Amino acid sequence: MTHPPDTEALATKIDFDLWRRIFRFALNHKRLLLPLMASALVLSLIDAAFPIVTMKAIDVVQNGGVPKDLIPIAGAYFGLALTLAALVYVFIRCAGGISHHIAFDIKRDCFKRLQELEFSFYDKQPTGWLISRLTADCDRLSRILAWGFLDILWGSFFVAAMSITMLILHWKLALIVLATLLPLLAISIYFQKKMLITSRQIRKHNARITASYNEGIAGVKTTKTLGRETENLSEFEGMSTDMYSASVRRAFFSAIYLPIVMLIGSLGSGLALWYGGLNVLSGSISLGILVAFISYAGNFFQPINQIAQILAEIQGAQAAGERVMGLLATEPKIKDSPEVLQKIATRSAELQPAEGAQNQTTIAPDGHPHQIDEIQFADVSFSYNDKEQILKRFNLTVKRGQTIALVGPSGGGKSTIVSLVSRFYEPTSGEIRINGLDYRQRSLAWLQSQLGNVLQTPHLFNGSVIENIRYGRLGATDQEIREAATLVNAHDFIMKLENGYGTPIGEGGARLSTGERQLISFARALLADPQIFIMDEATSSIDTETEKLIQDGMQRVFDGRISFVIAHRLSTIRSADQILVIQKGEIEEQGTHQELLAQRGHYYELYVNQFRREGEEQALEAG
């Protein structure tokens, strides 16, 4: 199992530019953010006012006041308590709302970007790594942006309010308490560096474990077939051990850090109590001031501790932030050019409601003719890694209504050709032209909406038969779905299912046979009414009976369309207009079925050998 390398720099300080960019997600919800800030400010002032009320009460009692003098003080205390309760409700409501909104926004933007990225991105990133970004990392950032921002805001206001009040009450006592900030700051910086490094390691190991889970579940059949359970468990234990070690180190630093902060806070409070007590005995301050001051000194380090914890959490979450923002900053290598986007914008502006739908059917969104009459490969070369060429100066012209079959050994370039047609990848050099125009000058979304793909291993969703077919065109009616299924010879087997088109097929179509899944994917592709139809080894792993059904359906589906068929079973392509034998990225032979047989070359050998094997298999079955 391979995993993406941990390419993050181990920074030892908070990246403020990164968090500024992340904080933009919170700024999108100012209707919640502004009340949150206001409530945190007022709440900190109320928290700072409670010791003043206590001071007034003690001074009244100490100076021999009467009971009625305590009534306004008690009323003020009760009023502050009610206001405090209301403000706590407001900022919890606002912070919770912001947290959910931010989580939604980040996940939406990440998912949108994943939909935009080209296939080569997924070639390099394991599924588990991407799932970890969309789940754990996004949730962590949303919590910090909401609750962390709240704690820092409230803590900062509270510290400022208490500091000012202490300086007013007794500036010497205040300086004793404030002097402890310097060692606290130094210790915080040291431990935050340590916790940042271990947090990065934890996130890296967690991503590897998530990827391992995904690979283990997806490849369980292969694992059991090869007897790899013990080896896989050993590899997983190694990753879990790495995760455990990093987590223990992180917990160790946290366990040391917080007690030290508490010790420094207690030291400041003790010094204030000692010096303040001397002043009370000398009569320079009242007992009420001392009690209020000790209350401030005791509460002073609560927000400091909270801010320090949040800063440490921000340090730890910085790795998650870098990964998420890195994903969002990943620009698709295959996308519409500025010129194409301008054409689409101009075309949209020109279309008036009165024009109706007729122009839409003849002109694509990029302003070019909608109908595809010709696809041309002009000296197309392609390489996945800029080293080994998969295609070498490939030339081919396909007219509307023609079917092109691609045969040849694995790795020769067959799947690359149809991937280039689909613009999942783009040529390294040369051009692919649609109606004589480089397809990079056409809308990407428009081109891919004209594709119908039937793969060797079709992907079906956990739903009913009709829901899976309708995925080809969400607005299709039930009648249109039945017509598409009938055209590809899927209707009869569907009606034999327990609930017909409403039958649940299980995850990935597990309740259906391979051939039945293939027929449903065939109907789904047809429902989209594509102009380009691609069948990639669609009959290589199905039974002979289903193959005949698909062959019969192909003749009707391919009519009037440009079709590409990658064939393993040569019997499925005998009626193709052109058959290309692809070898090492080049066309070795080209012609119709009969023409290639007459040449007695590579295709002839493939066909004769396959015909002989099929004959032997039929003889064995008959015997």
N, C-alpha and C positions, 0 to 999 in steps of 0.2 A: 504494500500500500504506500502510495506517495502522497505528500501533502505540500502545500505551497510554503516556501521558505518564509521565515519571520524577517521581513525586510525593514521593520520599523527601527528607527534610531532610538537608542535608549536615552532619551532626554531626561535630565534631572531637574527640570523646572517646568512650571505650568506654561503651556503654549497659549498665550492670550489671544493670538491671532486665530488659532483653531477654535477656541471657545467663543470668540466673537462671531465667527461664521456659524457655529452651531446655535448660538443664542438667537440668530435671526428667526429660527423656528418659533421661539417664544414671542418675538416681536409681532408675529402674524396674528397674535391674539391679545391685542392691547385692551380690549374690553374686559378681559379678565386680569391682565397684567397690571393695569393702572390701579384698580381697586385693591389688588394684592399689595402693591407698594404702599398705598395710602394706609391700609389697615395695619401693615407691619410698622409703619412710622408711628401711628397713633398708639398702637399696642405697646411699643417700646417706651413711649412717654408715660403711659399708664403704669407699666411695670416699675418705672423709675419713681412714680409718685407715691406708691404704697409706703415705702419707708418714711417719706415726709409726713404722711398721715399718722403713722406710728409715733414719729418723733413729737408731733404736736400733742398727741394724747399723753405721752409720758411727761412732757413738760407741764401740761395742765395739772396732772396729778402731783408732780414734784413741787409745783408752786402753790399747792393747796387750793386748787380750783374746786368749783361746785359741780354736781352731776349734770346740770343743764349745759355746762360748758362742753361736755362730751357729746351732746346730741348732734351738733353740726359736723363734728369729726366722724361720728358713726355714720351719719348720712352720706358724707363724702366717700367713706370707705365702701358703703353699700353701692353707691352710684358707680364707683370705679369698678367694682366687681361685676355689675350688670353690663357695663360697657365692655369690659374685658371678655365676658362670655360671648357677647354679640360679635366682637371683632375676631375672636377665635373661630367662630362659625364662618365668618366671611372669608378669612384667609385660608381656612381648610377647604372651603367650597371652591375658591378661586384656584388654589394650588392643585387640587385634585382635577379640576376641569382642564387646567393648562397641561397637566401631565398626560391626560388621555388624548387631548388634541395634538400635542407634540408627538406622542407615540404614533398616532394615526398619520400625521403629516410625514414623519420620517419614513415609516414603513411604506406609505404610498409612493413617495419619491424614489425610494430604493427599488421598489418593485417596478415602477415605471422605467427606471434606468436599466434594470435587468431585461425588460422587454425590448429595449432599444439596442442593447449590445449585440455584437455580431457573434457568430458561432465560435470563432477563434478564442474569444474570451472564456467561453465555457470549456474549451479544450484544456485550458490551463488551471481553472478553478474547480476544485471538487464541490459536489453538491452540499456536503456537510458544512464546508467553510461558508458558503453563501447563506445557508439556513441560519447559521450562528449569527451572521451579520443582521439578518432580518428579524431575529427573535431576541436573543439575549442582549446584544449590543444596543439595539434600538430601544428596548425597554429600559436599559440602564441609563441611557442618555436622557430619556424623557423624565425619569425620576429625578435626576440631578438638576435638570433645567427648571423643574417646578419646585420640588421640595428643597433642593440645595440652594436655589436662588432665594427662597423664602427664609431659610435659616441664616444665610449670610446677610440678607437685608435686615431682618429683625435683630440679629446679633450685633451688627455694626451700629444700627440706631440705638440699641439698648446700651452698648458700651459707651457711645458718645454721650448719651443722656446721663448715664451714671457718672462718667468722668467729669462732665461739666458741673453736675450737682455736688460731687465730692470736693471739687476745687472751690466751689462757693462756700461749702460748709466749713472746710478746714484744709487749706491748700497743702500744708505740711504732711498731714495724714494721707492726703490724696497722692502726693508724690511717692510716699512709701509703697503704696499699692501699685502705682503705675510703673515704678522702677523694676518690677518683676517681669514686665513685658519683654525686655531685651533677652534674658536667658530663655524665656518661653519661645520667642521667635526663633532663636538659634537652634533650639532643640527641635522645634517643629520642622524647620527646613531640612535638618539632617535626616529625621525619620521619614519625611515625605519623599526624599530621594530614594531611600531604601524601599519604601512601600510601592513606589512607582515601578521600580525595576521588577520586583516580585509580582506585581499585578500584571505587568506585560507578559511575564512568563506564564502566569495562570491563564490568561486569555489565549495565549498561543497553544498551550496544552489542551485547553477546553475545546478549541476549534478542531484540533487533531482528533480528540475523542469523539466529537460530534460527527466528523467525517467518517471515523471508524465505525460508529453505530450505523450510519447510512450504508456504507459499503458492506458491512456484515449482514444487514437485513436484505439488501438488494441482491447480494450474491450468495444467499444461504444455500441454494441448490448446488452451485459450483463448489462451495466449501465442503458440503457433505459428500459430493461425488468424489472429490480429490482427497477426502480424509484430512482436511486442514484444520479441524476444530482445535486441536491442541496447539498448533503453531499460532493460529489466530488469537487464541486466548493468551498465549505467552506475549505476543506483541501488544495486546490490549493491556495486560498487566503492567508492561513496561511504561506505556503512556500514562496509565493511572498512577503509577508510582511517581513519575515526574510531576504530575498534577498535585499529588499529595505532598511531595517535598516542597514545591513552591508555595502551596497553601499554608503549610506549617510555618515556613519562613515569614510569610505575610502576617500570620496570626501572632508570631513571636514578636515582631516589631510593633504591632498594634498593642500587644499586652504590656510591653515595656513603655511605650510612648504615653499612654493615657495615665498610668500611675505617676509618672514623672510630672506631667502637667498638673495633676491633682496635688502633688506634693508642693510644687511651686506656689499654687494658689493658696494652700493652707499656710505656707510660710508667710505670704503677704498678709493674710488675715490675722495671723498671730502677732506679727509686728505691729499692725494697726491697732489691735486690741491692747497690746502692751503700752504703746505710746499714747493712745487715746485714753486709757485708764489713768495714766499719770496726769493728763490734762484735766480730767474730771476731778481728780483729787485736789489739784491745784486751783480748781474753780475757773479755769480759762474757757471751758466748754461745758454745756449742760449734759446731763445723763441722756436726754433724748437725742442729742446730736451724736453721742457715742453709739447708742443703740442703732440709730439710722445708718451711721457710718459702717458699723460692723455688718449690718444687713447688706449694704452695698458691697462691702468687701467680700462677703460670702457669695453674693450673686454675681459679682463682677467676672468671676472666672467660668461661670456657667456658659454664657455666650461665647467666651474665648475658646473654651473646650469644644463647643459646638462648631464654631467657625473652623477650628483646626481640624476637626474630624471631616467636615465637608471638603476642606482643601485637600486633605489626604484622599478622600473619595474621588475628588476631581482628578487628582494625580493618577489614581488607579484607573479611572474611567477614560483617561486621555487616550489609552491604547484603543479602547472601543470607539472613541470619537474619531481617531485617525483612520480606523478601518472603515467606518461608516462614511465619513466625508471623502475618503479616498475612493470608495465605490461610487458615490454621487459625482465625484469629479472625473470619473473615467469617461472619456469621450468615445462614443461609438466610432470605430474606424470605417464602418460602412453606413453612410447616412446621405441624406439629400444635400446637394451643394447649395450655396446661397442663391445661385442662379435659378435652380429648380424651385426652391422655396419662394422666390420672387414670382415665378410663373404661376405657382399654385395660388399665391395671394392675389395676383392680378386676375386669374381665372375666376376665383371665388367672388371677387368684387364685380366682375363683369356679368356674372349670372344673375338674372333678375327672376323673381318668382313667376312672372308672366311667361317666361320662356318654357316652363314646363320641364318634363323629364327627358324630352327628345334629345336635346343637346348633350345631356349627361351620358347618353348611350353611345354617342358618336365621338365625343371629345372627353379625354381623361382629365382629371383635376390639374395636371401640369400643362394643359392646353394642347397636347398632341392627340392624334387619332387614337381612339379607344381600341379599335380592332388590331390584333397582332397578325400581320400577314406573313412576316418572315423573321427568322432569327438567324444571325450570321456570326460565326466565330471567325475572327480575322487575326491570324498569327498570334493566337492566345497561348501564353505561357503562364504557369502557376507553380508556386512553391510555398509550402506551409511554413518553412523555417529559414528561407533565404539561402538554403544550402542545396538541398536535393530537389531538383525539378520534377514535379509530378506530371505536368503537361509541357510539351515542347512545340511551340509554333503550330498550334492546333488550328485547323481550318475546316469549317463545315457550314453549309447553308441549308436551312430547313424551312420549307414552305408550309403555309396553313393547310391542314388536312393530312400532312405527312406524319408517319410514325418512324422514328429512328430507334433501332435496337443496338444496345452496347453489350458486347461480350468480350471475354478475355480473362486472364488470370487476375487473382486478387492483388491489389496494389498497383494495378496498371493505370488507373486514372478514371475509371468508369464513374464512380460516385462523385469524384471531383468535378466531372463535366456537368452533371445535373445540379450539383451544389453551386457551380458558377452560373448556370442558367437561372437558378432561383435567387441569385445574388446573396446567398448566405456567405459566400466569399467573393472577392473581386479579382480579376486577372492581375498577375504581377506585371505582365506586359501584354500588349495587344488590346483588342477591343471585342466586346460582344455587342452586336448591333440589333436593335429591334426596329424593323421597317427602315433600315439604313442609318439609324441614329444610335450612337453609343448609349447603352442603357443606363450609364451613369448620369446622362442628361434627362432621364425620366424619373418620375416619382417612385421611390422605393416601396412605399406602402401600396401604390397602385399596382406595381409589378407583382408583388407577392400576394396581392389579393386575386391575381389571375392564375395562381398556381393550384393544382390539385395533386397532392402527394400521397401515394400509397407505399408504405415502407415494408421492409421485410418483417419487422416486429412492430405491428401497429400499436399506438398508445391509445387506450380507451380509458374513460373516466368512470368513477364509481357512481353509476346512476343507471337509468333504464336504457333500453335499446334506442327508443325514440329520442331521448336526450342526447345520446352520443352521436346519432346521425344529424340531429339539428345543430350540433356544434359547427357544422360546415357553413350554415347560414341561419343565424338565430331567428330571423324573421320568417322562416319557412313555415308553411301550413302543414298540417298532418297529411293532407292529400299529396303535397309535393314531396314529402318525406317518403311516402309509400311508393310514389312513382319512381323516385331515385333508387329505392331498394329493389323495385321490380326490374329496372334496367340492368342492374348488376347481378340479378338472380339471387338476391338475398331475401326477398319477400317470403318465399315458401318456407324456408327454415325458420324465419322469425315467427310466422304464424303457428308453427308447431311448438313454440315455447309456451311455458305455462300461462303467461299473461300477454302473449304476443309482443307488440311493440312496447308495452309497459313493463316488461320483465326486467328486474334488476340484474345486472351482469356481474356485480362484484368488483372489487378493486382490480383495475387493470384488465377487466374482462375475464376474471379467473373462472367464471361459471360457463364460459364458452370454449369451444375448441379453437385451435389456431386458425383453421379455415374459416370458422364462423366470425372470428374477430376480424379476419382479413376482409371478408365480404362487407361487414359493417363499416370498416374504414374506407372501403371502396365506395360505398353509398354516400358516406360523409363527404368524401372528396368531390364526388359528382354533384352533390347538392349545391356546392358553391358555384357551379357552372363555370369552371375555369377555362381559360383559353389555352393554357399549357398544362398537359397532364404528364405526371412522372410516376413510373412504377419502378421502385428500387428493390429488385429481388423479391417481388411480392408473392411469387409462387414457389419459392425455393424450399419452404418448410411446411407445405400443406399437402393433403392427400390428393390422389389423382382425380377423384370425383369433384372436389372443390376447384381444382385447377381447371377442369373443363367448364365449370360454371363461370369462372373468372375469364377464361378465354372467350367464351360466348359473349359475356358482358363487355369485354374490351372492344370488340368489333363495333358495337353500338356507341360506346362512350367516346371512342377516339375519333369518330366521324366529325369532320369540320374543325378539329383541334390539332395543335402541334403536340406531339406525344413523344416522350423518351421512355424507353423500357430497358432497364438493366436486367438481363436474363441469366438465370442459372440453368433452367430447363429450356433448351433450345426449341422444343416443340411449341412454346408459347409465342415465338417471334417469326415463324415461317412466313407470315403474311405481312411483315414489316416492309415499308417502302425501301429502306436502306438498313443494312446490318453492318456495323463497324466492329472490327476486331481490334481492340485497344491493347497495345503491348508497350510497356515502359513509356507511357505518356504520348504515344504516337499511333496513328492509324496504320495498322499493318495490312489489313484487307478491308475492302469496302464493296458492297453490292447487295443485290437481292439474295434471297435464300438459294434460289436455283443457280444464280451466277457464281456464288461462292462455292457451292458444291462442285460446280464444273471446274473451278480453279484447282481443286484438290489440294488446298493449302491447309492452314491452321484451322480454319472453320470446319473444313471437311473432316479433319481428324477429330475435332471436338464432337461433331455431330455423330459420326460413325461410332465412336467410343461410347457416347451416351446412349445411343440407340441400342448398342449391344448390351450394355448394362441393364437397361430397362427390359430388354427381352429376357435376359437371364433371371431378373427378379420376377417377371410375370410367370416364367416357367417354374420357378421354385414355388410360387404361390399356388399355381395350378396343381403341382405335384403334392 
